[in-house]
Amino acid sequence: MTLTNRISFATLATLAALAVGCGANKATVAPPATASQGAQTGTPTSQQGSSGQSPTSSNVAISDEIRSKCGISDADAYFPFDSARVTSTDRTPLDQVVKCFTQGPLAGHSVKLVGRADPRGSSDYNLTLGQSRADAVSSYLAARGMSKDKAQPTSRGAMDATGTDEGGWQRDRRVDVLLGD
């Protein structure tokens, strides 16, 4: 075996060990937030609850304040594992956000888009994934007519994740749509 082959084999073995180790990593997380804790953190109250609740299959969580001012029905939304794709179930509530912020009661205001992830994966990976989710929602809003400078995407990654099982992790994978500055 040549030196180059040995280095390539060693590199491949190291990468395989890392992949196996990362896949088995189970993070310990805090218990789910209560409604009063959500009010303190700015998390939409629709995102809170026990792991026994059945989450929906969409990707955005619109804040109570925006839903109230814009007349949008409660629409929880969650991303599939390792995904930043806006799905068909996201379109109706996001289209309502665009209409409200371009021609409705919140015209001229901005939204803050906070991308989130479940705790599985490294901090850097989860921050990047959360940012990709927020950017995807921002791009969708811009494509529907909302000024790009009125949608401020950011990421919290898994910093505020509360899930301890698949149902909880699914609720952690979302973009919070909050009233901006």
Summary of the structure (lengths in Angstrom):
residues: 181
radius of gyration: 18.9
end to end distance: 62.5
largest distance: 71.1
contacts: 563
relative contact order: 0.19
helix: 46%
strand: 12%
